[in-house]
Structures are given as structure tokens and as C-alpha cells.
């Protein structure tokens, strides 16, 4: 063997050109491999966080002030990269770059589903970026696929490997409108069985860490059928070129897992003849390890010049015709882990790299220009974040530990427990699935079509395509239960559950919730009781937290308590109906407060997360401070099509006290009698008597405000608190008015204001500011009224400044941002509007936003203005200048651009 330092450079080919056009094409780096290419790959991914019963992410307090971690990272990373600013030395915007047009990237399918629901604008920017990169790079888009839900592929069984790849491909195809050329493996976990599945599914290339290569050599040729192998097991592989990895039919006993096959020339030392090209293969890119580490763990990405310098240090000076400097890291590095670095990337892509003569490309495009001339063999089982193969996801290997303080002895028992559960539900799936599906495993592989589109028509088409016979309604439910059981069996292997130091973390708890849902569905279909056996195995997984002791206790405390059934959904609907249904005084009082989890489809049909609630009867009566509502409800799961008819009764005793009972609907006669007894009990105006009758009719189980899903519970808590807060606001306002002169005296003499008085001032001014903004929101189309409100806001800002009050009013910030955006859009797109008045109002509103010091963000308005700058504003002003028309309107537009921190100086100066 030869050392890596002695590896020869790959030789290039020489061509004779016959025309100028051929010469141009030959030197065009987008058409011919010429010079230095740079690829920055971002692996964008978040663990699936959806409640398995609600198909939605519930509020995560640790992500405050955001709703959950997906939302937080979205505003820190995903959106900033879709609208990355290029700034001048004054901090003004000179360009807005969609970094996804220049990134090589993969975005986890579960994250893409969330993005599609949460911010369709960013979602579309990502899809458009791939399309534009495909146009620029001759049919090779930047996006690559990912194994569906981040399973560690070497630890998956063969069937799960293929489903993960097929789901990843179909999810990608349904979004980007093309087949993926490459695929990202979770944690770059790979073995040869995984490569075989990838090749079988038509994947052309993957990306790995340099530490995953074992040895490499030049591809055999007729002149040199047996080139020498070079050992590169210590991350010594040259990452500036692609490699071809062959799937050989025979394994040897040497250190290389696939080092020898009986070849046609009779040799068994790894050499091959022309038969070599008949072997299946996949191409592999190895990212530059040192630079990629620096991106994650040093300051190199905070400055585009430093970043380009670090990239340039990897360029080989051996005169090879072309080379690729590729780096890869978590996409969340840019903006989330390292704030503001999306700007570094934007400037690097459009300015810094081109100045060095480097071509920004992606792996698929580079592969189309430069087919591998080298072969590689991989180490048997590896990943990029574990030095022990894939031990991080099955053993107490030390990776991911808290500096050795906590063990990970729970990893092996957890995987054993999940493997046992997977095998048990596989038997259920095959036994019951073959009665419903022509090919149960093909149905599972194609179930991704339903996951992407759960509309009744699409689900019906899917079932018709796969059914063994015309399914009854009950059989349709069982078919969907079986498929959901398999989906959750895949989700329970999401790698994040093992990644960190403790099983009871949110990631570990999440995969146990998927497991619980899978075994619950197995019980619904087949009547099997798997929980006891599962808990017995989880009991062998020791926790580092004394309160939990082991995995079974984590399951009992954190998983079982989060389970949701039809009764919980009905109770949620029933209690919230007091705040949502027409005719409710609570609803009338708080009509402006929306309920996100509970949305109205029509008068009698509402959607509660992934359930459709059909209100078949609803009656409300009051007696003094008591309110009693009784109803009949049909709930349907949009996921499994299960349904139940339920009767509910809710007694609201006032304030925070609710008593809710649920039972199955037993017929119209029984329901009529139940209503009569309940409303008769209410006539006595005794809460105790009414609750006693409810208990006699429904049983002991009751639900309260605490049992509501967190989202709606928090909304109702805010509504119930509103009256108290309003009263307190009035008291603070009175205290502030009575002591205004005293507070001013303290400030004038630079003496610390008593906390009670300063707080009273801040609360009073905050209430006044919010009330004024709400009025402005209502009166924005009335010029005189809106001017009055703006003047009032300016007065509040002046007062707050003199009193050194800090106004922390998130709702006011949001209203102001939306108003500015609304006025800007109207001014730019409404030809019938009053331009002068609109622009003056807009400028005053922006100024007062800064004066109030609410932390107002003008990014969305900035993006809107910038998008119109070249398409509308500059052409309009160019026409005015050419026709020697009045340019006052243009000056006002460019002055507005300056106020929005957009660089318009060159154009503005031309107007004089």
C-alpha cells in the first residue's frame, strides 16, 4: 500500500477545439469541468415534534417567546436564509438573496411539511430556489432528498430501509416536481446494505464525512487493470473529487468489507477487468472535514472574507483541470447557532466566491461535468457524529454524554424494546393487512401519498388501488389504522431519541409516544396487548434522573399522560364551545380572539386539530352565575376515519371553574331524557346539586379547564383574565395620573423612581398604547381618524421617553408591523389610493414605531419594498426623468426606501 501523501493527481483529458463556440463552451465552468468549484451543503432538519394524537406541535415553553422550537428556528434560520440581506457599510440593504438558490441542501420531509403549513411564502421560496438553480446549472437543482424521518439506516431492517428511501423520494418528488439525484442519510449513517438499497432505488450519489472512507484508488482501465489502493482510513481521502463505490457480490475476510470478488481475469486481489463497469455502483462525495468543523465550531462564518480564505486554503495547486471544495454542516448553523451568518453566505455566494473565480455549484451538477475517475471502499458501518460506528444510537459509547457525568446505558435496552415492538406489530400488520391489501408492504411504501394528501378523495383512491375487495366502512378504518401503526413504527426510530445523554429528554419521550401510538393502534385492530411486554423491556433502560429510575417509569409519567382519546377531544370541544359558539356571551365579549386549534368549517362543523367535529345538537341555559351546555357531537378522525357519537355536558360555575362530563350517545330517547334531567337540576340554582346529577348520569370521570389541550387552555386563561387585567390597568392608570408630577420630580432630580410608581407608569402607558393601536387598526381607512391615532402614539412615545419607561407589549409590536406592511402594500399596489397622504402616514408610522421602542421589525416591509424597487419604482422614475416629468413622487418613494434602510443613494442622487 502507498501512503495518502503519495497519491497521484487525477489526469485530465485534452480536447481539440474546432470553433470559437466550442472554445467558449469548453471554458464555461457551468458546461465543462474547469477551475475551482465550491459547494456549501446545508442539512436542514428538526426532530418531528407533533403530538401523535393531534398531528400538531403543542406549545413548548422552552422556546419562548416563540410557540415551539420549529417556529423559533424558523425565524432565526429558515426564513432569514430565504431573504438573506447583503448590507453596505451603513447597514442598508443593497441586495436580498435567496440562499437556497446557491446552497446545496436537503430539508427533512417532516420539517418541510411543517414549513408548508406554517409559512407558505418561505416554503415557495425554497421550491423556487431549486427550480432556479436547476435552470442555472443545466437541469441539476440544489435540493437533494433525505431518508424520510431520520432513521439511522445501518440499524434499520431491510424493509424499513426501502420504505425510508421510497418515502423520502416521493415526498421530494411531490414538492420539487422532479426525481432526486442524491439523498442525505441521517447522520450520514451508512453500510453496504444501505448503499444497495439506494442504488436499487435509483439514487446517484450521497455525501459522507472523510472519516467514513477506508481506501481508494484510480478506476481500473485496460492499460492499468489493477491500480494500487491507498489507505485513507484516518480521514486522509482527497475530498476535492467524486468517487465511485461499487457493490461487489462477494465479501472477503480482509479488513475491507468488500475488497475481493472473483473477477473474469481470475484474480482475487480486488482487480477487475472490463467486467467492473457491470457492477452496480453509487457515487460519493466526501466533504472537507476541517473546514466543515470550523464552520460549526469557530468564527470563520462570521466574515465572508475569512470564510473565502478558509475555503481557498483547501484549493489544490497541482494543476488539475477542475476541483471541488465542498463543505457540509447542519443548515441551522446559519442563523440559529450562529446569528446573522446567513448574510455571510449571501455575500460569499454572489460576491466573494465569484471574485476568486470560483464557481458556486451543487454535487449533481459537478458530477455531470466530472465523472469519478477514482474508486472508494467504505468502512463497514459509520456515521459523521459517532467515533464508534453507529454506537451513539444503540450503545453506551460515550458520544453525546455530559462530559462523562451521565451514562447512556439506556440506549441498548431502548433499541431492543423498539425492535421487539416493531417485530410484534409486523406480525399484526401482515396477518390483518393481507386481508385488506393485495400487497401490504407495497401499500405501506405507497402510503406516503396519503401522508402528503389526506383529503377524503385521495384516501379513497389509495384504498381502492390497494384493497383486496370493496372495503366496508369498518374495514377502511382498520386499513388506515394498520398503515398509521406502521407510520408510527417508523417514526419511533427517529435518531434524535438516542442522540443526547438522557432518555427522558423531549427527543426520547417523543419516540416513546410514537411507540405508544403504534401499540395502541395494534390493539385497536387485532386486540393484542403489547404494552405490558414493552414496559417490561423499557424497565431495563436505566435513567440518569432519580425521579424516573428507568424507561418504563418515563413511559408512565411522560407518555401515558399525553395520550388523547375521543373523550378528551369532545371535552375540549365542549368547554371551548362556551367561548366559540354563537349566542354565547363569552363569545360576544371576546369575538376578536381567534382559536387556532379550533377552526370553523361551517355553522355546525368545526375542526379540532386532526378531528372533524359535527355538532348535531347544542343547548345552553343559564341560572344566575351558572351556565350549563348540553350537546350531541359526532367526532371523526381525519387520520384513521374512526368516528364516535358522544354526548357532553359542561357546567361553568364562573371564573376558572368548569365541570365537564362525556359519554357515548345511546340514542335520541336517552339523550332527550338526559337533557331534561340536567336542565331541571339547573333550575335549583345549586352548583353542587347540578354536579351531583351530572355524576349520576355520566359517572365519576370529569374534565376541567386543566384537561384542555394547552393551546386552547392558554387562550381561555387569557380571556378569563382579561376583565381582571382591565380593572388593574384602570387602577394603575389612575395611580400614574395622580402621581405624574411626583414621578417627573424623581426623574428631574435623577433619583431612582420608586418601583411601584415606575411600574404604574409603564403599565398605564402600555395600556394606552395598545388601545390606541387597536383603534388605529380599526380606523386605518379613515384618514382623519388614523392621523389622530398616530398623533396620540407620538404623544405616548414622548411621555415614555421622558419617564424612561420601557414598553414591552408584544401585541402592540405585532399590530404596528402589520399596519406598516398593510399601508406599504396598499401604496405600492393600489393605483386609486392617495399617494401623498399614504406615504406621509406610512413615514409617520415607521417613525413612531422607532420612538415607542417596541422592537418593531421592518424586515417584511423591507422585503416588499425591495421586491418592488427594480420592478416598479425604478422604471417609474426612469420614465419620469426621460419625459422630464415631476419627480417629486419618486423622491418620496426613495426617501421611504431610506427610512426602510434600503440603499437607494445612487438613484436618489440622480434625482437631485
CORLINUR-V814813 format. One record per run of one state. SS is the DSSP state (~ for helix, > for strand, _ for the rest). FROM is the first residue (numbers start at 1). TO is the last residue. If there is no record, write none. Layout:
SS_FROM_TO ; SS_FROM_TO
This chain:
__1_1 ; >_2_2 ; __3_3 ; ~_4_6 ; __7_19 ; ~_20_27 ; __28_34 ; >_35_44 ; __45_50 ; >_51_51 ; __52_55 ; >_56_56 ; __57_60 ; ~_61_63 ; __64_68 ; ~_69_82 ; __83_83 ; >_84_87 ; __88_92 ; >_93_97 ; __98_98 ; ~_99_101 ; __102_103 ; >_104_107 ; __108_108 ; ~_109_118 ; __119_119 ; ~_120_136 ; __137_142 ; >_143_143 ; __144_144 ; >_145_146 ; __147_150 ; >_151_151 ; __152_152 ; ~_153_155 ; __156_157 ; ~_158_176 ; __177_181 ; >_182_184 ; __185_185 ; ~_186_188 ; __189_189 ; >_190_190 ; __191_191 ; ~_192_200 ; __201_204 ; >_205_209 ; ~_210_212 ; >_213_218 ; __219_229 ; >_230_231 ; __232_242 ; >_243_246 ; __247_273 ; ~_274_278 ; __279_280 ; >_281_287 ; __288_288 ; ~_289_297 ; __298_299 ; ~_300_302 ; __303_303 ; ~_304_312 ; __313_321 ; >_322_330 ; ~_331_333 ; >_334_334 ; __335_337 ; >_338_338 ; __339_340 ; ~_341_355 ; __356_358 ; >_359_360 ; __361_362 ; ~_363_369 ; __370_373 ; >_374_378 ; __379_381 ; >_382_383 ; __384_385 ; >_386_386 ; __387_390 ; ~_391_393 ; __394_409 ; ~_410_436 ; >_437_437 ; __438_439 ; ~_440_446 ; __447_447 ; ~_448_452 ; __453_455 ; ~_456_466 ; >_467_467 ; __468_472 ; ~_473_491 ; __492_493 ; >_494_494 ; __495_495 ; ~_496_499 ; __500_505 ; ~_506_526 ; __527_530 ; ~_531_538 ; __539_541 ; >_542_542 ; __543_549 ; >_550_550 ; ~_551_562 ; __563_565 ; ~_566_580 ; __581_584 ; ~_585_589 ; __590_597 ; >_598_602 ; __603_604 ; >_605_608 ; __609_610 ; >_611_623 ; __624_625 ; >_626_637 ; __638_642 ; >_643_654 ; __655_656 ; >_657_664 ; __665_667 ; ~_668_682 ; __683_686 ; ~_687_698 ; __699_702 ; >_703_703 ; __704_704 ; ~_705_707 ; __708_709 ; ~_710_738 ; __739_739 ; ~_740_748 ; __749_754 ; ~_755_779 ; __780_782 ; ~_783_802 ; __803_809 ; ~_810_829 ; __830_834 ; ~_835_852 ; __853_858 ; ~_859_882 ; __883_887 ; ~_888_899 ; __900_901 ; >_902_902 ; __903_904 ; ~_905_910 ; __911_912
